[in-house]
């Protein structure tokens, strides 16, 4: 029987709701107001409209990853829940630090923790499902790009001009 056929759809619903909650919290924390518009950014920054579709895809793939791991490893569920919860908090925290606190420098430190939490997440789910681990590669890559973008924004915008 395939892993998909074994999925408990209540589990899938919970994973989807959790992904939506993290996405909404991050979205609420994100403000592209005048402060953001005044930031100097590198020419290679993706257009603002691209972030929504990319994050939607990443959240969907990450939720599927969680469902596959949860289904495949009942004994590992406490670990799976913990790594996903920590990752969700770190995901939201980046938006709060960058957009609400207007501290790209603090967000740069935090995004390193977010990136590492994705690696830990991949290792945790990969113990029982290679597919679950691989589903998070786009997330890891996107946060890697975001880390480089965050670094460049810090470099292009001296602290005195960030407030």
GUMIVEX-424241 format. One record per residue: residue number from 1; residue in one letter; z, x, y of N, C-alpha, C in turn. Coordinates in nm, 3 decimals. Atoms other than C-alpha are relative to their C-alpha. Layout:
{num->NUM residuo->a n.up->Z n.east->X n.north->Y ca.up->Z ca.east->X ca.north->Y c.up->Z c.east->X c.north->Y}
...
REM end
This chain:
{num->1 residuo->x n.up->0.000 n.east->0.085 n.north->-0.118 ca.up->0.000 ca.east->0.000 ca.north->0.000 c.up->0.000 c.east->0.090 c.north->0.125}
{num->2 residuo->x n.up->0.008 n.east->-0.081 n.north->-0.122 ca.up->-0.088 ca.east->0.137 ca.north->0.344 c.up->0.125 c.east->-0.018 c.north->0.085}
{num->3 residuo->x n.up->-0.116 n.east->0.006 n.north->-0.089 ca.up->0.177 ca.east->0.211 ca.north->0.606 c.up->-0.007 c.east->-0.124 c.north->0.089}
{num->4 residuo->x n.up->0.017 n.east->0.117 n.north->-0.085 ca.up->0.031 ca.east->-0.066 ca.north->0.823 c.up->0.040 c.east->-0.127 c.north->-0.073}
{num->5 residuo->x n.up->-0.035 n.east->0.119 n.north->0.078 ca.up->0.074 ca.east->-0.321 ca.north->0.544 c.up->0.151 c.east->-0.011 c.north->-0.019}
{num->6 residuo->x n.up->-0.145 n.east->0.001 n.north->0.020 ca.up->0.442 ca.east->-0.222 ca.north->0.516 c.up->0.077 c.east->-0.027 c.north->0.128}
{num->7 residuo->x n.up->-0.067 n.east->0.017 n.north->-0.128 ca.up->0.519 ca.east->-0.275 ca.north->0.885 c.up->0.068 c.east->-0.136 c.north->0.008}
{num->8 residuo->x n.up->-0.075 n.east->0.121 n.north->-0.031 ca.up->0.787 ca.east->-0.526 ca.north->0.964 c.up->-0.037 c.east->-0.034 c.north->0.145}
{num->9 residuo->x n.up->0.050 n.east->0.034 n.north->-0.133 ca.up->0.641 ca.east->-0.707 ca.north->1.264 c.up->0.110 c.east->-0.020 c.north->0.102}
{num->10 residuo->x n.up->-0.113 n.east->0.004 n.north->-0.094 ca.up->0.987 ca.east->-0.757 ca.north->1.414 c.up->0.025 c.east->0.139 c.north->0.057}
{num->11 residuo->x n.up->-0.014 n.east->-0.138 n.north->-0.045 ca.up->1.012 ca.east->-0.378 ca.north->1.429 c.up->-0.106 c.east->0.033 c.north->0.103}
{num->12 residuo->x n.up->0.109 n.east->-0.024 n.north->-0.095 ca.up->0.675 ca.east->-0.364 ca.north->1.600 c.up->0.027 c.east->-0.070 c.north->0.133}
{num->13 residuo->x n.up->-0.031 n.east->0.072 n.north->-0.122 ca.up->0.787 ca.east->-0.625 ca.north->1.851 c.up->0.108 c.east->0.072 c.north->0.080}
{num->14 residuo->x n.up->-0.107 n.east->-0.074 n.north->-0.068 ca.up->1.106 ca.east->-0.433 ca.north->1.931 c.up->-0.056 c.east->0.127 c.north->0.064}
{num->15 residuo->x n.up->0.061 n.east->-0.122 n.north->-0.054 ca.up->0.906 ca.east->-0.111 ca.north->1.975 c.up->-0.086 c.east->-0.031 c.north->0.122}
{num->16 residuo->x n.up->0.085 n.east->0.038 n.north->-0.113 ca.up->0.659 ca.east->-0.287 ca.north->2.203 c.up->0.084 c.east->-0.037 c.north->0.122}
{num->17 residuo->x n.up->-0.088 n.east->0.038 n.north->-0.111 ca.up->0.937 ca.east->-0.437 ca.north->2.414 c.up->0.065 c.east->0.123 c.north->0.063}
{num->18 residuo->x n.up->-0.060 n.east->-0.124 n.north->-0.051 ca.up->1.108 ca.east->-0.098 ca.north->2.445 c.up->-0.101 c.east->0.080 c.north->0.082}
{num->19 residuo->x n.up->0.104 n.east->-0.073 n.north->-0.072 ca.up->0.781 ca.east->0.066 ca.north->2.549 c.up->-0.030 c.east->-0.067 c.north->0.134}
{num->20 residuo->x n.up->0.026 n.east->0.073 n.north->-0.124 ca.up->0.718 ca.east->-0.205 ca.north->2.808 c.up->0.116 c.east->0.019 c.north->0.098}
{num->21 residuo->x n.up->-0.115 n.east->-0.019 n.north->-0.088 ca.up->1.072 ca.east->-0.169 ca.north->2.946 c.up->-0.002 c.east->0.139 c.north->0.066}
{num->22 residuo->x n.up->0.008 n.east->-0.135 n.north->-0.057 ca.up->1.031 ca.east->0.207 ca.north->2.990 c.up->-0.115 c.east->0.006 c.north->0.101}
{num->23 residuo->x n.up->0.115 n.east->-0.001 n.north->-0.091 ca.up->0.688 ca.east->0.156 ca.north->3.147 c.up->0.031 c.east->-0.074 c.north->0.130}
{num->24 residuo->x n.up->-0.032 n.east->0.078 n.north->-0.120 ca.up->0.814 ca.east->-0.111 ca.north->3.387 c.up->0.102 c.east->0.073 c.north->0.086}
{num->25 residuo->x n.up->-0.101 n.east->-0.074 n.north->-0.077 ca.up->1.120 ca.east->0.094 ca.north->3.486 c.up->-0.064 c.east->0.118 c.north->0.074}
{num->26 residuo->x n.up->0.070 n.east->-0.111 n.north->-0.066 ca.up->0.900 ca.east->0.395 ca.north->3.557 c.up->-0.091 c.east->-0.049 c.north->0.110}
{num->27 residuo->x n.up->0.089 n.east->0.057 n.north->-0.101 ca.up->0.654 ca.east->0.176 ca.north->3.744 c.up->0.075 c.east->-0.048 c.north->0.123}
{num->28 residuo->x n.up->-0.081 n.east->0.045 n.north->-0.112 ca.up->0.926 ca.east->0.023 ca.north->3.959 c.up->0.048 c.east->0.119 c.north->0.082}
{num->29 residuo->x n.up->-0.048 n.east->-0.120 n.north->-0.070 ca.up->1.053 ca.east->0.372 ca.north->4.044 c.up->-0.112 c.east->0.071 c.north->0.075}
{num->30 residuo->x n.up->0.115 n.east->-0.069 n.north->-0.060 ca.up->0.703 ca.east->0.485 ca.north->4.143 c.up->-0.044 c.east->-0.071 c.north->0.127}
{num->31 residuo->x n.up->0.045 n.east->0.053 n.north->-0.128 ca.up->0.617 ca.east->0.437 ca.north->4.508 c.up->-0.106 c.east->0.094 c.north->0.057}
{num->32 residuo->x n.up->0.107 n.east->-0.081 n.north->-0.061 ca.up->0.288 ca.east->0.560 ca.north->4.647 c.up->-0.009 c.east->-0.036 c.north->0.149}
{num->33 residuo->x n.up->-0.012 n.east->0.034 n.north->-0.142 ca.up->0.403 ca.east->0.510 ca.north->5.003 c.up->-0.050 c.east->0.114 c.north->0.088}
{num->34 residuo->x n.up->0.046 n.east->-0.101 n.north->-0.095 ca.up->0.340 ca.east->0.721 ca.north->5.313 c.up->0.044 c.east->0.140 c.north->-0.037}
{num->35 residuo->x n.up->-0.048 n.east->-0.133 n.north->0.042 ca.up->0.555 ca.east->1.008 ca.north->5.186 c.up->-0.091 c.east->0.058 c.north->-0.107}
{num->36 residuo->x n.up->0.086 n.east->-0.045 n.north->0.109 ca.up->0.348 ca.east->1.031 ca.north->4.871 c.up->-0.141 c.east->0.032 c.north->0.052}
{num->37 residuo->x n.up->0.136 n.east->-0.020 n.north->-0.054 ca.up->0.020 ca.east->0.997 ca.north->5.063 c.up->-0.010 c.east->0.127 c.north->0.083}
{num->38 residuo->x n.up->0.001 n.east->-0.121 n.north->-0.082 ca.up->0.119 ca.east->1.287 ca.north->5.289 c.up->0.013 c.east->0.129 c.north->-0.081}
{num->39 residuo->x n.up->-0.014 n.east->-0.121 n.north->0.082 ca.up->0.183 ca.east->1.527 ca.north->5.000 c.up->-0.134 c.east->0.071 c.north->-0.013}
{num->40 residuo->x n.up->0.119 n.east->-0.079 n.north->0.031 ca.up->-0.066 ca.east->1.808 ca.north->4.961 c.up->-0.008 c.east->0.009 c.north->-0.152}
{num->41 residuo->x n.up->0.019 n.east->-0.002 n.north->0.145 ca.up->-0.210 ca.east->1.789 ca.north->4.609 c.up->-0.125 c.east->0.083 c.north->-0.033}
{num->42 residuo->x n.up->0.118 n.east->-0.079 n.north->0.036 ca.up->-0.458 ca.east->2.006 ca.north->4.420 c.up->-0.122 c.east->-0.091 c.north->-0.019}
{num->43 residuo->x n.up->0.125 n.east->0.075 n.north->0.013 ca.up->-0.822 ca.east->1.898 ca.north->4.402 c.up->-0.017 c.east->-0.059 c.north->-0.140}
{num->44 residuo->x n.up->0.017 n.east->0.046 n.north->0.138 ca.up->-0.794 ca.east->1.855 ca.north->4.024 c.up->0.095 c.east->-0.114 c.north->-0.039}
{num->45 residuo->x n.up->-0.090 n.east->0.113 n.north->0.030 ca.up->-0.528 ca.east->1.581 ca.north->4.049 c.up->-0.082 c.east->-0.121 c.north->-0.041}
{num->46 residuo->x n.up->0.072 n.east->0.123 n.north->0.038 ca.up->-0.645 ca.east->1.274 ca.north->3.858 c.up->0.015 c.east->-0.106 c.north->0.108}
{num->47 residuo->x n.up->-0.012 n.east->0.107 n.north->-0.100 ca.up->-0.716 ca.east->0.972 ca.north->4.079 c.up->0.116 c.east->-0.093 c.north->-0.036}
{num->48 residuo->x n.up->-0.117 n.east->0.085 n.north->0.022 ca.up->-0.421 ca.east->0.738 ca.north->4.123 c.up->-0.029 c.east->-0.115 c.north->-0.098}
{num->49 residuo->x n.up->0.032 n.east->0.114 n.north->0.087 ca.up->-0.602 ca.east->0.454 ca.north->3.941 c.up->0.002 c.east->0.039 c.north->-0.148}
{num->50 residuo->x n.up->0.006 n.east->-0.044 n.north->0.140 ca.up->-0.619 ca.east->0.665 ca.north->3.621 c.up->0.137 c.east->-0.003 c.north->-0.067}
{num->51 residuo->x n.up->-0.132 n.east->-0.011 n.north->0.060 ca.up->-0.243 ca.east->0.682 ca.north->3.572 c.up->0.039 c.east->-0.125 c.north->-0.080}
{num->52 residuo->x n.up->-0.035 n.east->0.124 n.north->0.072 ca.up->-0.199 ca.east->0.316 ca.north->3.469 c.up->-0.063 c.east->-0.007 c.north->-0.138}
{num->53 residuo->x n.up->0.063 n.east->0.005 n.north->0.133 ca.up->-0.458 ca.east->0.316 ca.north->3.187 c.up->0.047 c.east->0.112 c.north->-0.094}
{num->54 residuo->x n.up->-0.045 n.east->-0.112 n.north->0.085 ca.up->-0.347 ca.east->0.658 ca.north->3.063 c.up->0.140 c.east->-0.029 c.north->-0.053}
{num->55 residuo->x n.up->-0.136 n.east->0.027 n.north->0.046 ca.up->0.020 ca.east->0.562 ca.north->3.052 c.up->0.006 c.east->-0.120 c.north->-0.094}
{num->56 residuo->x n.up->0.003 n.east->0.115 n.north->0.091 ca.up->-0.059 ca.east->0.227 ca.north->2.889 c.up->-0.039 c.east->0.046 c.north->-0.140}
{num->57 residuo->x n.up->0.044 n.east->-0.053 n.north->0.129 ca.up->-0.244 ca.east->0.409 ca.north->2.611 c.up->0.109 c.east->0.084 c.north->-0.065}
{num->58 residuo->x n.up->-0.106 n.east->-0.086 n.north->0.053 ca.up->0.034 ca.east->0.665 ca.north->2.572 c.up->0.117 c.east->-0.083 c.north->-0.051}
{num->59 residuo->x n.up->-0.113 n.east->0.085 n.north->0.044 ca.up->0.305 ca.east->0.398 ca.north->2.553 c.up->-0.035 c.east->-0.076 c.north->-0.127}
{num->60 residuo->x n.up->0.042 n.east->0.071 n.north->0.122 ca.up->0.106 ca.east->0.202 ca.north->2.294 c.up->0.001 c.east->0.094 c.north->-0.121}
{num->61 residuo->x n.up->0.003 n.east->-0.095 n.north->0.111 ca.up->0.052 ca.east->0.511 ca.north->2.080 c.up->0.140 c.east->0.045 c.north->-0.039}
{num->62 residuo->x n.up->-0.136 n.east->-0.042 n.north->0.028 ca.up->0.414 ca.east->0.618 ca.north->2.111 c.up->0.078 c.east->-0.111 c.north->-0.071}
{num->63 residuo->x n.up->-0.064 n.east->0.113 n.north->0.069 ca.up->0.535 ca.east->0.270 ca.north->2.011 c.up->-0.047 c.east->-0.008 c.north->-0.145}
{num->64 residuo->x n.up->0.052 n.east->-0.001 n.north->0.138 ca.up->0.308 ca.east->0.282 ca.north->1.706 c.up->0.063 c.east->0.114 c.north->-0.080}
{num->65 residuo->x n.up->-0.065 n.east->-0.114 n.north->0.064 ca.up->0.452 ca.east->0.623 ca.north->1.625 c.up->0.141 c.east->-0.037 c.north->-0.045}
{num->66 residuo->x n.up->-0.137 n.east->0.041 n.north->0.032 ca.up->0.803 ca.east->0.481 ca.north->1.636 c.up->0.005 c.east->-0.099 c.north->-0.115}
{num->67 residuo->x n.up->0.005 n.east->0.100 n.north->0.108 ca.up->0.712 ca.east->0.188 ca.north->1.413 c.up->-0.030 c.east->0.067 c.north->-0.133}
{num->68 residuo->x n.up->0.034 n.east->-0.070 n.north->0.126 ca.up->0.551 ca.east->0.414 ca.north->1.153 c.up->0.118 c.east->0.080 c.north->-0.052}
{num->69 residuo->x n.up->-0.114 n.east->-0.081 n.north->0.043 ca.up->0.851 ca.east->0.648 ca.north->1.147 c.up->0.115 c.east->-0.087 c.north->-0.045}
{num->70 residuo->x n.up->-0.109 n.east->0.092 n.north->0.034 ca.up->1.103 ca.east->0.363 ca.north->1.141 c.up->-0.024 c.east->-0.061 c.north->-0.137}
{num->71 residuo->x n.up->0.035 n.east->0.063 n.north->0.128 ca.up->0.921 ca.east->0.200 ca.north->0.851 c.up->0.007 c.east->0.100 c.north->-0.115}
{num->72 residuo->x n.up->0.008 n.east->-0.101 n.north->0.106 ca.up->0.878 ca.east->0.524 ca.north->0.656 c.up->0.135 c.east->0.062 c.north->-0.032}
{num->73 residuo->x n.up->-0.124 n.east->-0.075 n.north->0.019 ca.up->1.233 ca.east->0.656 ca.north->0.695 c.up->0.124 c.east->-0.081 c.north->0.039}
{num->74 residuo->x n.up->-0.120 n.east->0.079 n.north->-0.033 ca.up->1.516 ca.east->0.400 ca.north->0.684 c.up->0.125 c.east->0.085 c.north->0.020}
{num->75 residuo->x n.up->-0.118 n.east->-0.085 n.north->-0.013 ca.up->1.774 ca.east->0.677 ca.north->0.641 c.up->-0.001 c.east->0.078 c.north->0.132}
{num->76 residuo->x n.up->0.012 n.east->-0.076 n.north->-0.124 ca.up->1.643 ca.east->0.854 ca.north->0.952 c.up->0.001 c.east->-0.084 c.north->0.125}
{num->77 residuo->x n.up->0.007 n.east->0.089 n.north->-0.117 ca.up->1.663 ca.east->0.553 ca.north->1.181 c.up->0.093 c.east->0.036 c.north->0.114}
{num->78 residuo->x n.up->-0.084 n.east->-0.039 n.north->-0.115 ca.up->1.963 ca.east->0.672 ca.north->1.383 c.up->-0.062 c.east->0.116 c.north->0.080}
{num->79 residuo->x n.up->0.066 n.east->-0.112 n.north->-0.069 ca.up->1.779 ca.east->0.998 ca.north->1.465 c.up->-0.122 c.east->-0.050 c.north->0.076}
{num->80 residuo->x n.up->0.121 n.east->0.053 n.north->-0.064 ca.up->1.456 ca.east->0.812 ca.north->1.541 c.up->0.035 c.east->-0.078 c.north->0.126}
{num->81 residuo->x n.up->-0.042 n.east->0.078 n.north->-0.117 ca.up->1.634 ca.east->0.569 ca.north->1.773 c.up->0.051 c.east->0.092 c.north->0.112}
{num->82 residuo->x n.up->-0.056 n.east->-0.091 n.north->-0.100 ca.up->1.815 ca.east->0.855 ca.north->1.948 c.up->-0.109 c.east->0.078 c.north->0.073}
{num->83 residuo->x n.up->0.103 n.east->-0.081 n.north->-0.067 ca.up->1.508 ca.east->1.071 ca.north->2.014 c.up->-0.089 c.east->-0.087 c.north->0.089}
{num->84 residuo->x n.up->0.080 n.east->0.089 n.north->-0.085 ca.up->1.311 ca.east->0.773 ca.north->2.143 c.up->0.078 c.east->-0.044 c.north->0.123}
{num->85 residuo->x n.up->-0.081 n.east->0.041 n.north->-0.115 ca.up->1.601 ca.east->0.663 ca.north->2.367 c.up->0.011 c.east->0.113 c.north->0.102}
{num->86 residuo->x n.up->-0.009 n.east->-0.114 n.north->-0.091 ca.up->1.647 ca.east->1.011 ca.north->2.514 c.up->-0.133 c.east->0.021 c.north->0.070}
{num->87 residuo->x n.up->0.132 n.east->-0.017 n.north->-0.060 ca.up->1.273 ca.east->1.041 ca.north->2.569 c.up->-0.027 c.east->-0.108 c.north->0.105}
{num->88 residuo->x n.up->0.021 n.east->0.109 n.north->-0.097 ca.up->1.262 ca.east->0.701 ca.north->2.741 c.up->0.077 c.east->0.022 c.north->0.128}
{num->89 residuo->x n.up->-0.081 n.east->-0.027 n.north->-0.119 ca.up->1.545 ca.east->0.794 ca.north->2.976 c.up->-0.062 c.east->0.114 c.north->0.082}
{num->90 residuo->x n.up->0.063 n.east->-0.112 n.north->-0.071 ca.up->1.377 ca.east->1.125 ca.north->3.061 c.up->-0.131 c.east->-0.042 c.north->0.066}
{num->91 residuo->x n.up->0.126 n.east->0.049 n.north->-0.056 ca.up->1.046 ca.east->0.946 ca.north->3.118 c.up->0.027 c.east->-0.073 c.north->0.131}
{num->92 residuo->x n.up->-0.035 n.east->0.077 n.north->-0.121 ca.up->1.204 ca.east->0.709 ca.north->3.369 c.up->0.057 c.east->0.093 c.north->0.107}
{num->93 residuo->x n.up->-0.067 n.east->-0.090 n.north->-0.094 ca.up->1.412 ca.east->0.986 ca.north->3.529 c.up->-0.100 c.east->0.079 c.north->0.084}
{num->94 residuo->x n.up->0.098 n.east->-0.076 n.north->-0.078 ca.up->1.102 ca.east->1.180 ca.north->3.630 c.up->-0.048 c.east->-0.082 c.north->0.119}
{num->95 residuo->x n.up->0.048 n.east->0.085 n.north->-0.109 ca.up->0.971 ca.east->0.889 ca.north->3.836 c.up->0.107 c.east->-0.020 c.north->0.107}
{num->96 residuo->x n.up->-0.110 n.east->0.017 n.north->-0.096 ca.up->1.311 ca.east->0.836 ca.north->3.996 c.up->0.015 c.east->0.125 c.north->0.085}
{num->97 residuo->x n.up->-0.018 n.east->-0.124 n.north->-0.075 ca.up->1.345 ca.east->1.202 ca.north->4.092 c.up->-0.117 c.east->0.027 c.north->0.095}
{num->98 residuo->x n.up->0.118 n.east->-0.032 n.north->-0.080 ca.up->0.989 ca.east->1.243 ca.north->4.217 c.up->-0.021 c.east->-0.102 c.north->0.111}
{num->99 residuo->x n.up->0.039 n.east->0.103 n.north->-0.096 ca.up->0.923 ca.east->0.911 ca.north->4.390 c.up->0.116 c.east->-0.059 c.north->0.079}
{num->100 residuo->x n.up->-0.112 n.east->0.063 n.north->-0.072 ca.up->1.262 ca.east->0.758 ca.north->4.477 c.up->0.082 c.east->0.103 c.north->0.077}
{num->101 residuo->x n.up->-0.079 n.east->-0.103 n.north->-0.066 ca.up->1.458 ca.east->1.075 ca.north->4.552 c.up->-0.088 c.east->0.094 c.north->0.083}
{num->102 residuo->x n.up->0.097 n.east->-0.085 n.north->-0.070 ca.up->1.142 ca.east->1.244 ca.north->4.684 c.up->0.033 c.east->0.148 c.north->-0.020}
{num->103 residuo->x n.up->-0.037 n.east->-0.136 n.north->0.035 ca.up->1.238 ca.east->1.563 ca.north->4.503 c.up->-0.091 c.east->0.052 c.north->-0.111}
{num->104 residuo->x n.up->0.088 n.east->-0.059 n.north->0.100 ca.up->0.936 ca.east->1.711 ca.north->4.327 c.up->0.059 c.east->0.126 c.north->-0.063}
{num->105 residuo->x n.up->-0.062 n.east->-0.119 n.north->0.056 ca.up->1.141 ca.east->2.029 ca.north->4.283 c.up->0.097 c.east->-0.036 c.north->-0.113}
{num->106 residuo->x n.up->-0.089 n.east->0.045 n.north->0.108 ca.up->1.407 ca.east->1.846 ca.north->4.080 c.up->-0.082 c.east->-0.058 c.north->-0.115}
{num->107 residuo->x n.up->0.086 n.east->0.060 n.north->0.103 ca.up->1.134 ca.east->1.653 ca.north->3.897 c.up->-0.067 c.east->0.108 c.north->-0.083}
{num->108 residuo->x n.up->0.061 n.east->-0.109 n.north->0.075 ca.up->0.976 ca.east->1.985 ca.north->3.798 c.up->0.094 c.east->0.051 c.north->-0.109}
{num->109 residuo->x n.up->-0.098 n.east->-0.040 n.north->0.102 ca.up->1.295 ca.east->2.087 ca.north->3.618 c.up->0.009 c.east->-0.109 c.north->-0.107}
{num->110 residuo->x n.up->-0.014 n.east->0.111 n.north->0.094 ca.up->1.323 ca.east->1.743 ca.north->3.461 c.up->-0.122 c.east->-0.015 c.north->-0.090}
{num->111 residuo->x n.up->0.121 n.east->0.020 n.north->0.081 ca.up->0.960 ca.east->1.732 ca.north->3.341 c.up->-0.004 c.east->0.100 c.north->-0.115}
{num->112 residuo->x n.up->-0.009 n.east->-0.095 n.north->0.112 ca.up->1.027 ca.east->2.043 ca.north->3.132 c.up->0.085 c.east->-0.059 c.north->-0.112}
{num->113 residuo->x n.up->-0.084 n.east->0.066 n.north->0.101 ca.up->1.304 ca.east->1.850 ca.north->2.957 c.up->-0.076 c.east->-0.114 c.north->-0.067}
{num->114 residuo->x n.up->0.080 n.east->0.108 n.north->0.057 ca.up->1.070 ca.east->1.553 ca.north->2.912 c.up->-0.099 c.east->0.055 c.north->-0.101}
{num->115 residuo->x n.up->0.098 n.east->-0.061 n.north->0.090 ca.up->0.803 ca.east->1.776 ca.north->2.756 c.up->0.067 c.east->0.045 c.north->-0.130}
{num->116 residuo->x n.up->-0.074 n.east->-0.042 n.north->0.120 ca.up->1.060 ca.east->1.928 ca.north->2.519 c.up->0.045 c.east->-0.119 c.north->-0.083}
{num->117 residuo->x n.up->-0.043 n.east->0.119 n.north->0.075 ca.up->1.185 ca.east->1.581 ca.north->2.428 c.up->-0.116 c.east->-0.060 c.north->-0.079}
{num->118 residuo->x n.up->0.117 n.east->0.047 n.north->0.075 ca.up->0.830 ca.east->1.489 ca.north->2.322 c.up->-0.019 c.east->0.086 c.north->-0.124}
{num->119 residuo->x n.up->0.008 n.east->-0.088 n.north->0.118 ca.up->0.823 ca.east->1.794 ca.north->2.094 c.up->0.105 c.east->-0.039 c.north->-0.103}
{num->120 residuo->x n.up->-0.108 n.east->0.041 n.north->0.091 ca.up->1.158 ca.east->1.690 ca.north->1.945 c.up->-0.035 c.east->-0.133 c.north->-0.065}
{num->121 residuo->x n.up->0.043 n.east->0.130 n.north->0.052 ca.up->1.027 ca.east->1.335 ca.north->1.906 c.up->-0.105 c.east->0.019 c.north->-0.110}
{num->122 residuo->x n.up->0.105 n.east->-0.025 n.north->0.098 ca.up->0.719 ca.east->1.465 ca.north->1.724 c.up->0.057 c.east->0.062 c.north->-0.128}
{num->123 residuo->x n.up->-0.064 n.east->-0.061 n.north->0.118 ca.up->0.933 ca.east->1.679 ca.north->1.492 c.up->0.080 c.east->-0.104 c.north->-0.078}
{num->124 residuo->x n.up->-0.083 n.east->0.101 n.north->0.067 ca.up->1.169 ca.east->1.389 ca.north->1.419 c.up->-0.085 c.east->-0.101 c.north->-0.078}
{num->125 residuo->x n.up->0.082 n.east->0.099 n.north->0.070 ca.up->0.896 ca.east->1.139 ca.north->1.332 c.up->-0.091 c.east->0.067 c.north->-0.103}
{num->126 residuo->x n.up->0.088 n.east->-0.073 n.north->0.091 ca.up->0.683 ca.east->1.404 ca.north->1.164 c.up->0.064 c.east->0.035 c.north->-0.133}
{num->127 residuo->x n.up->-0.068 n.east->-0.026 n.north->0.127 ca.up->0.947 ca.east->1.455 ca.north->0.897 c.up->-0.048 c.east->-0.092 c.north->-0.110}
{num->128 residuo->x n.up->0.042 n.east->0.098 n.north->0.101 ca.up->0.819 ca.east->1.144 ca.north->0.724 c.up->-0.140 c.east->-0.054 c.north->0.022}
{num->129 residuo->x n.up->0.133 n.east->0.053 n.north->-0.027 ca.up->0.489 ca.east->1.058 ca.north->0.891 c.up->-0.078 c.east->0.094 c.north->0.092}
{num->130 residuo->x n.up->0.086 n.east->-0.087 n.north->-0.081 ca.up->0.230 ca.east->1.308 ca.north->1.007 c.up->-0.074 c.east->-0.083 c.north->0.104}
{num->131 residuo->x n.up->0.071 n.east->0.087 n.north->-0.094 ca.up->0.040 ca.east->1.021 ca.north->1.167 c.up->0.088 c.east->-0.033 c.north->0.120}
{num->132 residuo->x n.up->-0.093 n.east->0.033 n.north->-0.109 ca.up->0.348 ca.east->0.926 ca.north->1.370 c.up->0.013 c.east->0.118 c.north->0.095}
{num->133 residuo->x n.up->-0.009 n.east->-0.119 n.north->-0.086 ca.up->0.375 ca.east->1.282 ca.north->1.498 c.up->-0.128 c.east->0.018 c.north->0.081}
{num->134 residuo->x n.up->0.129 n.east->-0.022 n.north->-0.066 ca.up->0.004 ca.east->1.311 ca.north->1.579 c.up->-0.028 c.east->-0.102 c.north->0.110}
{num->135 residuo->x n.up->0.020 n.east->0.103 n.north->-0.102 ca.up->0.008 ca.east->0.986 ca.north->1.776 c.up->0.059 c.east->0.040 c.north->0.136}
{num->136 residuo->x n.up->-0.064 n.east->-0.043 n.north->-0.125 ca.up->0.220 ca.east->1.168 ca.north->2.036 c.up->-0.068 c.east->0.120 c.north->0.065}
{num->137 residuo->x n.up->0.071 n.east->-0.113 n.north->-0.061 ca.up->-0.027 ca.east->1.450 ca.north->2.103 c.up->-0.053 c.east->-0.034 c.north->0.139}
{num->138 residuo->x n.up->0.044 n.east->0.032 n.north->-0.137 ca.up->-0.184 ca.east->1.267 ca.north->2.401 c.up->0.117 c.east->-0.004 c.north->0.101}
{num->139 residuo->x n.up->-0.120 n.east->0.004 n.north->-0.085 ca.up->0.167 ca.east->1.212 ca.north->2.543 c.up->0.040 c.east->0.142 c.north->0.038}
{num->140 residuo->x n.up->-0.035 n.east->-0.139 n.north->-0.024 ca.up->0.250 ca.east->1.581 ca.north->2.507 c.up->-0.100 c.east->0.066 c.north->0.095}
{num->141 residuo->x n.up->0.104 n.east->-0.060 n.north->-0.084 ca.up->-0.082 ca.east->1.682 ca.north->2.663 c.up->0.008 c.east->-0.054 c.north->0.143}
{num->142 residuo->x n.up->-0.004 n.east->0.061 n.north->-0.134 ca.up->-0.053 ca.east->1.437 ca.north->2.955 c.up->0.121 c.east->0.050 c.north->0.079}
{num->143 residuo->x n.up->-0.119 n.east->-0.051 n.north->-0.069 ca.up->0.301 ca.east->1.548 ca.north->3.036 c.up->-0.018 c.east->0.149 c.north->0.031}
{num->144 residuo->x n.up->0.034 n.east->-0.138 n.north->-0.032 ca.up->0.176 ca.east->1.907 ca.north->3.017 c.up->-0.083 c.east->0.009 c.north->0.128}
{num->145 residuo->x n.up->0.081 n.east->0.006 n.north->-0.123 ca.up->-0.087 ca.east->1.825 ca.north->3.279 c.up->0.087 c.east->-0.042 c.north->0.118}
{num->146 residuo->x n.up->-0.090 n.east->0.046 n.north->-0.107 ca.up->0.173 ca.east->1.637 ca.north->3.483 c.up->0.094 c.east->0.111 c.north->0.044}
{num->147 residuo->x n.up->-0.087 n.east->-0.112 n.north->-0.034 ca.up->0.398 ca.east->1.943 ca.north->3.467 c.up->-0.073 c.east->0.099 c.north->0.090}
{num->148 residuo->x n.up->0.080 n.east->-0.091 n.north->-0.084 ca.up->0.122 ca.east->2.163 ca.north->3.607 c.up->-0.024 c.east->-0.060 c.north->0.138}
{num->149 residuo->x n.up->0.021 n.east->0.069 n.north->-0.127 ca.up->0.049 ca.east->1.905 ca.north->3.876 c.up->0.128 c.east->0.002 c.north->0.083}
{num->150 residuo->x n.up->-0.130 n.east->-0.002 n.north->-0.068 ca.up->0.419 ca.east->1.880 ca.north->3.963 c.up->0.027 c.east->0.139 c.north->0.058}
{num->151 residuo->x n.up->-0.019 n.east->-0.136 n.north->-0.048 ca.up->0.441 ca.east->2.260 ca.north->3.991 c.up->-0.086 c.east->0.028 c.north->0.122}
{num->152 residuo->x n.up->0.093 n.east->-0.024 n.north->-0.111 ca.up->0.137 ca.east->2.273 ca.north->4.217 c.up->0.043 c.east->-0.076 c.north->0.125}
{num->153 residuo->x n.up->-0.048 n.east->0.079 n.north->-0.115 ca.up->0.278 ca.east->1.997 ca.north->4.440 c.up->0.119 c.east->0.070 c.north->0.064}
{num->154 residuo->x n.up->-0.114 n.east->-0.074 n.north->-0.054 ca.up->0.602 ca.east->2.194 ca.north->4.476 c.up->-0.049 c.east->0.121 c.north->0.077}
{num->155 residuo->x n.up->0.054 n.east->-0.120 n.north->-0.066 ca.up->0.401 ca.east->2.505 ca.north->4.566 c.up->-0.072 c.east->-0.034 c.north->0.131}
{num->156 residuo->x n.up->0.079 n.east->0.038 n.north->-0.119 ca.up->0.180 ca.east->2.322 ca.north->4.816 c.up->0.083 c.east->-0.067 c.north->0.110}
{num->157 residuo->x n.up->-0.083 n.east->0.076 n.north->-0.095 ca.up->0.466 ca.east->2.136 ca.north->4.986 c.up->0.138 c.east->0.065 c.north->0.010}
{num->158 residuo->x n.up->-0.131 n.east->-0.061 n.north->-0.016 ca.up->0.754 ca.east->2.352 ca.north->5.108 c.up->0.107 c.east->-0.107 c.north->0.017}
{num->159 residuo->x n.up->-0.109 n.east->0.099 n.north->0.001 ca.up->1.088 ca.east->2.174 ca.north->5.075 c.up->0.022 c.east->-0.067 c.north->0.135}
{num->160 residuo->x n.up->-0.026 n.east->0.060 n.north->-0.132 ca.up->1.126 ca.east->2.120 ca.north->5.448 c.up->-0.096 c.east->-0.113 c.north->0.033}
{num->161 residuo->x n.up->0.097 n.east->0.105 n.north->-0.030 ca.up->0.814 ca.east->1.899 ca.north->5.446 c.up->0.002 c.east->-0.114 c.north->-0.102}
{num->162 residuo->x n.up->-0.001 n.east->0.103 n.north->0.104 ca.up->0.906 ca.east->1.690 ca.north->5.141 c.up->0.077 c.east->-0.123 c.north->0.039}
{num->163 residuo->x n.up->-0.084 n.east->0.116 n.north->-0.034 ca.up->1.161 ca.east->1.462 ca.north->5.302 c.up->-0.070 c.east->-0.098 c.north->0.090}
REM end
